[in-house]
């Protein structure tokens, strides 16, 4: 969507006469129906556009070159700050994408393509400006038919007009992205001018921008080939049993769009293949040249698939296809062919860093897509903000006049394919009563360890096989090492450990050195291991054979129960029930990450004994042994 479009001559005249802000506001009202009241955005128009006027005020840049400001990339919530369009000496279309920043300083982070700076009334981590500009160019290249068919060249760059040169923005760590999208600083106005003049030799009166804005959206062949290479011949993504049935049903429903949207709810417990079906759908829809995206609230699954695709796809391509759930606030109705929502139980009401944007993520997703599929396990809601439930999805789907279908994934492929283990977990955690009161006849390795040291040692040994074993814990220890890396977060007697390091980010689960750390629910949900070691903290204890939960034992740095005290003031019974559900669901989720085995240690001695007793029958019947404090369950 073109918020502002014109020519260089029109733009410079509006700057000269101090009319540019009101002109943009006029375009904004015409396109959206309301004025933009974002003070930061208006300030950037006043400051940054004056700097851009200084840069392009050169006779060698044609007066009829096209200019666009705040160009909304179709079918997304992403906007490009400034665009110049025209032709080179060979009459080839050239579009300069410029990301404008008012930053004055920044600092390096340990995460790929990320810096830290003051923005949005506080210091926070954001993507490097070069990466941001390049990712926008990549998005247009991958999905805009006009650019693909007419071989229009996109030239991304960034202009930080208040930023003095230093070894942060220009650090070698970001060189890969700077090479793809040069960054120009406070003293580089003339360099930026030369960059523009190198490509724009003739004006186009904004013709290229108009054609791009009205171009058909379709995935490029390169994107299709790159994504397909991830699953072709890869047994990890082979559809089995009812997974194939859900896959085919989803494809059929996606074809039936007329005036009504189509919503599919797929219920399935841990290990039933929800993510496998979701990825296969993403690939197939893309092959069909549909605009499709894989959506999760939790960043960990997206980071893992980023790593899997890193060899065949550029990082920007991956980021554009694997998105967060808060990206659909202002997306035009039915503008996306298919949204595939994994871990739908983790969706939130609001979006944004402070939870102050949007109305309802479920509603926004359904509104944006012709077809949306929600993969759901209500027993994996682990924070007070999680609103993803069958009831809520149906409510929002009906409100948007959607056709609703439901299916279920039943076949269990995690926990050695043992539905019995999942039933036992539900029973032993007192989530719900089941007939599985012990692990008799189940081919699953469950062990209770006397000390956390022994537990962690066992996980290290298992991890040597294929880097698929990790330690996790309930969030009962403050994350103090986040600010001081010399400190340990978890201290139990002589045992010390740190929570997952910030530099590993959401890809903690697959980082080769992360076996020495302890992960939490937020870095492992939606993913699977071979063996998982779980430390059960004092938020889950057993007294006289009865499971008790205590939300006060959760760490102060844990956001899962944020807002609980306010809820308790109004309805203490409901608040306690919610906290109880979240704590139990957290341990259920942690204890079902392992495909082959789960090993545990409980900080509370009576809880340790409770789990030992839950295993006692199997130990007796299999003539088990107690050796060095470990109860061994034969595989």
N, C-alpha and C positions, 0 to 999 in steps of 0.2 A: 504494500500500500504506500503510495507516494503522499506523504504528509505535505511536503513542500517540493515543488519542481519548477524550474525556470532555466534561464541561461545565465552565463557568467555576467553579462552586461546588466541584466535585471537584478541579480544578486548584489553586485557592487553598488548600484544606484540605491537600493534599499538600505544597505549598510551606511552609505554616505548621508542619507536623509533620516537615519535613525528609525527606520520603519520595519526592520527585519523581524523583530519579536512579534509585533502586531500582525505582520503578514503571515508568519508561521502560525500564529494563533488562529487566524482566519481560515487557513487551510485545515488546521486541526479540528475546528468546529465543523467545517464542511464534511470531513471524513468520519468523524466520530460522534458528532452531535453535542460535544461539550468542549470547554476550554481546558487546557492543560494547566493545572494549578500546582504542579511540582516545582517548588522554589529552586531546587538544585538544577533541574532541567532548564528553567528559564534563565538562571544565572549563567549556565553554560552557553546558552544561545547568545547572551549579551557579551560574554568574554571570548569564548572560543571562536565564534563566527567572525569577530573582528580580526582575530589573528589569521584566520583563513583568508579573509579579504586581503590582508597585507601580502599573503603568500601568492595569491593568484592574480594580483594587480600587476600584470606583466603583459606587454603587447604581444609576446610570443605565444601566450595562451589565448586561443580564439575567443572573441566576445560571445560567439554563439555556441560555445561548449555547454553541454548540459550540466545542471547543478541539481542535486537532490539533498534534502536535509531530513534527518529522522526517517529514513526509508525503512518501513516495516517489511521484513522478509515475509513473503506470502506463506500462510499456514503455520506461522510461528509467532512467538512473542518477542523475537529479537529485532532490534533496530540498528541500522547503520547510521552513524553520526553524519557523515558527509561523503558525497559521491560526485565525481567529475566524469563526464562521458564525452567521447568524440572518436576520431579516427586517427590512425597513424599514417605514415607516408605511403603505405601500401593499401590504404582504405580498409584496413582491418579494424573492427570495432574494439575500442579500448575503454575499460571502466576502472577508474581509480577509486578504491574503497579506503576511506581515511577514518580511523578510530581516534577521536579527540579526547584528551584527558587534561584536567586542570591540576594534576598531582604536582606536589613540590618535593616529595621524598618517598622512598619505598625501602623495603628490606627484603633480603633473600629468604626463601623458605626451603624446607627439605623436600617439598612436593613438586612433582613435575609440572612445569609451566605456570607455577603459582608464585606470586609475590604478596607482600603485606604492605598496605598503605592506609592512609586515612581517607575513608569514603563512607558516605551514608551516616555521618555523625559519629564515627568511631573507626578504630583501626581494625581491619579484617583482611583475611586472605582472599585474593581475587586473582583471576587469570592475568598473565602478562599481556600487555596491550598488543604486542605482535601476534601472540597466539589468538587473541580475540578477533583481530582483523582477519587473520588467515582462516579462522574457523568459519567466519561469515562467507568468505569467498568460496571455501570448500562446500558449504551448504548450498550456495547458489549453483556452483558447478555440478554438484551431484544431483540436483533436483529440477533445474530450470531448463525446459526443452529449447527455449529460444537461444540460450547460451550454448547449449550442446549442438544444435543444428546449424547455427550461424557462426560457430567457432569464435565467439566473442571472448576476448582475453580479459581476465580480472587481475588487477594489480593492487593487492592489499598493502597497507602501511599504517603506522600509528604516529600521531603528533602530540607530544607532551610539551606544550608551549610554555609551561612554567617550570620545567624540570631542568636543572643544571646537570651536565654530564657527571656520572659517577660509575662505580664498579658494581652497581646493583642492576639497573635496567639493562645495561650493556654487558652484564656478566656472561662469561662463556657458557654458564649453565643454560642460558636461554638462546644460545647461538643458533640452534636448529630452527627456532621460530623466527628469529630476527632475519635469518637468511631468506625465509619465505615471505616475511612482511617486515621491511625495514622500519626502524623506529627513529623518529626525528625529535630532537630535544629543543630546549629554549634557544640555543644558538644556531639552530639548523634550518631556519626559515628558507634561506637561499637553497640549501640542499633539497628540501622538500619541493621547492619551486622547480628545480632542475629535474627532479624525479617525475613530476607531472609533465613537464615539457618534453621529456624523453618519449612519452607515449602519446600525448594528445597534440596532434599537429593540425587537425581540422575539426571544426565544430559539427555538431549533429542536431542542434536545437532541441536536445532532450529526447530525440527519437529512440535511441538505444534504451534509455531508462523506461520509456513508455512500453516498448516491446517486451522488455524483461518483466516489468510489473504485470503485464497481461499474458505472459508466457504460460503454457501448460506445465503443470507440475508432474514430473515423472522421474523415477530413479534412473541414473545413468547406467550404461552397460558395465562400466568399470566397477560401480558400486555393487551391482548384482553379482558380478563374477567374484568380487572380493568376499562378499558375505557368504555366498554359496560355498566357497572353498573351506569355510570353517566346519561345515557339517558333512560335506561329501566324503563318503568313506569312513567317517568318524563314528565308531560304534557308540560313543558316548551320547550321540544325538539320534540313535535309531529308535523309532517309535515301536512300542510293544503293546499288545493287548488293547486295553481300553484307551491308551494314549492315542492310538491310530483312529479310534472312533471319534474322540473329541476333536482331533485335528481335522478330519473330514467334515464333521458337522460344522465346525467353525468356518471352513472355506465355503461351505454351502450357504450358511447364513449371511456371510459377507457379500454374496452375490445378489441377495434379495432386496437390496435397498431400493425403496421407491420414495414415498413421502415419509415413511416411518423409519426411525432408526432401529437397529437391531442390537440387543444386548444379550450376551451369553455369560452366565455365571457357572464357573467350574469349581466344584467343591472337591477338596482332596487333602488328605493328611500328609505328614512328612514323608518324603521319599516316594510319592506316587507318580512323580514325573511331571509336575506342573511346569517347571522351568523348561524341561526338554520340549514339551509341546509348545510352549510360548516361543522359544527360539526357532523351532521349525516353522511356526506360523509367520514369524517375522521374515524369514528367508523366503517362504513361498509367496507371501503377499508382495514382497519386493520383486521377485521374479515375474510376477504378474503386472509389474509396473504400477503397483498401487503405492500410495504414500502411507507407510506404516512405521510405527515406532514401538519399541519395547519400553515399558514404563515401570519404574519401581520407586517407592518412597525411600527405601534403604539403598545407600550408595554401594554397599559391598558387592552385591551381585553384578552391578554395572562395571565395577572396577575389575572383577574377575574376567568378565567377557571382554573387556578392553584388553587385558593381558593375552587372552586366547587369540584375539584378532589382530594383535599388534604386528604380526608378520605380513599380513595381507591387506590391511587397511590403515589409512592415516588416522592419527589420534582424533583429529577434528571430525572425520567421517564417523568414527565410533561414537563420539560424544553427541553427534546430531541424531543418531539412531537409537541410542540407549539413554533415555532421558529421565529426569526426576518428575515426580507427580505434581509439582507446583508450576508446571510450564504452560498450563492451558487456561489461565485466567481470562485473557482477552482474545482468545482465538475465535475466529469466525465460525459460526455454526456449520457443521458438516463439511468443514474444509479439509479434514484428514480422512483418508479411506478407512484405516483401521488402527486402533490403539489397543495394544496387548499389555494388560496390567498384571504383572506378577506380584506376589505378596500383597494382594489387594487389601488384606486385613490391616495393613500398616498405613493406609491412606488417612490423611488428616482433614479436619474441617477447613483450616486456614493454611495459607502458604506464606513464604517469605521468612527471612531470618528471625523476625520477631512475631511471626504468626499473625501478621496484620494485613495480609493481602488476600483477595479472593473471597469467595462465599462458601464453597464446598467442593473439595477436590473431585469427589465422585461425580457431582453434577457437571463440573467443568469438563471432565474427561468425556462423559457421555455427550455433552453438547457439542464438543469439537469434532467428534468422529461419527461417521456413518455407521460403523460397526465397532463395538468395543467388547472385549472379553476380559472378565475379571477372574483370576485364579485365586482361590480363597481357602483359608484354613482359619476359622474363627478362634480356634484354640491357640493361635500364635499372635493374638493381640497382646502386646507387652508394654504399652504405655497408655496413660490416660488420654492422650491425643488420638489414639487409634480409633477411627470410626468405621473402618471397613467391616461391614457385616452384611449378611444376605438381606436382612430386612432393610438396611439403609440403601443398598444398591437397587433393590426393587422399588423402593419409595422414589428415588431420584429418577429411575428409568421410566416409571409411570408418569411422573410429572413432566417428562420430556416426550411423552407419547411414543415410547419405544416398545417394540416387540421384544418380549423377554423369554429366554430359553434357559434351562438349567440342565447340567450334566454332572456326573461324579466320576472321579478317578479313584478306583478301589485297589488296583494291583499295587502291592508294596514292593519297592525295589531298594529301599534303604533298610538298615537294621537286618541285613541278610534276608530280605524279603519277608520279615516276620511281622504280620499283623498282631500276633500274640504279644510281642514285646511292646508295641505301642499301647495295646490294651492294658498290659501290666503297668506301664508307666502311668497311664490315666488312673489306674486303681491305686497304686502306691503313693502317688502325689495327691490323691483324693480329689482329682478333677471330676471324675465320675466313677461310679461303681461298675466293675466289669467282672466277668467270670474268671479272668486271668489273675489269680492270686499269687502265683509263683511263676518261675521261668522254666518249669519242667518241660522237657522235650523241645525247647527252643534253641536253634542253632545260632546263638548270639553270645558274644563274649562280654559279660558284665562282671566287673570286679569292684570290691570295696577295699580301699587301701587305708592302712593305719596312719600314715603320715603324708603330707603333701609332697615331701621330698621323694618318697618312693613312687608316688603317683606320677610326678613330673619326670622322673627317671625312666619309668616305663614308657611314657609318651615319646621321650627322646629316642628310645630304642626302636619303637614302632615307626617313628618318622624317618629313620635311616633307610627304610625300604623304598619309599617313593615320595617323600615329602608331603604326605597326606594325613598327618596326625598333629593335633594341636591341643593346648591347654586353654580352657575357658573357665569363667567363674561368674557367680551371681554378683551384681554390682553393689557390694557391701564395703568397698574400700575406696577412699577418695583418690582421685587421679592427681596426685601431687607431683609426679614426675613429668607432667606435661609442661610445667614451668621450670623445674629443676631436674635435669636428667641424672643427677647424682643420687637422687632419692629413690627409694623403693616404695611402691604403692601398697603391695600386699605383704604383710608380715604376720606369719603364724608360727610362733615359737622361733626356731632357728631358720625357718623357711622364709626367703624373701624373693619377690618377683615384681616386675613392672607390668602395668597394663600395656597393650599394644602401642608401639611407638608412633608418634604423629607422622614421621617420615614415611612409614609404610602405608599411611592413609587407609583407604577402604580396601586396598589389596593385601591387607595383613595376612589373610588366610593362605595366600600362595607365596608370600615372600619367604625365601629359603632360610633366613635367619630368625624368623618369628617364632620358631618352636621354643625359644628361650623365654618368650613373653607369655602373657595371659590375655586372651581375648575376652570381650564382653558380648552381650546379646546383639549389639548393633553392628559388630564386625563379622558375625558368622551367620546371621539369620538369612535363610534362603539359599545357603550353600551347604555342601556336604564334605565330609572327611571319611577316611577309613576308620580311624580310631579317635575318639574324643575323650579328653580328661576333664572332669568337671569338679570344681571346688564349690560345694554347697555352703553358703554362708549362714549367718545367724538370722537372716530374714526368713528362713525356712527351718523350723525345728519341730520335733515330735515330743509330746508330753503324754505319758501314760497311753501310748499307742495311738494318739490322736494328732494329726497334722495341724500345726499352728503356723501362721505367717505373721511377721512383725515388720511393717513398713518403716518403722523408726530405725531399723538396722541398716537400711539402705544408705549408701554414701550420699553426702551432701552434693557432690558433683553429678549425681545421677539425675537426669531430667525426666525419667520415665513416669515419676509420680508427682511432677510439678503441678501445683494447683490443688493437691489433695486436701490440704488443710482448709482451704476455702470451701471445698465441697463438704467437708466434715462439719463445718459450722452450720450448714443448712440441712444436711441429711447424713448423720454419722453412720447409720446402718448401711446405706447405699455406698458411702465412701469406703467403708471397711470391706464390703463385698467386692468392690472394684479393685482395691489394693490386693486382696487375697487372690483374685483371678489373675492379676498381672504377675504377681510373684510366682504362682504355680505355673502359669503359661511360660514364663521365662525359663524355669528349670525344665519344663517339658521340651521346650525348643532346644535348649542346650544339650539335653540328654538324648536327643534324637538326631544329632548331627552326624554321628558315626555310622557308616554302613556296615562295619564288621564288629565294632565293639564300643562300649562306653565304660570308662573307669571313673570312680568317684572317690572323693574324700569329703567328709562333713566336719565343719568346725565344731559342731556340738556333739558331744559323746553319746547322748541318748538317741540322737538322730542316726549316728553311725550304727548303733545297735539295731535300730529299726530296720535299716536296709539290710543288715546282716541277717536278721530274722526273716526278712522277706525272701532271702535267698536260701534259707536253711534247708528247705525240703529238697531243693535241687542238689545241694551239697551232699546231703545224706544219701540220696538215691544214687548219685554218681560216685559215691565213695570219694568225695573230694578231699582236699587236704588244706590245712592251714599252715603256711610256711612263711616265716619272716613277716608275720602280720598281714599277709595277703590271703584273701579267700579266692581260690582259683576255681573258675567255672570252665569245665572242659568244653572245647569247641568241637 
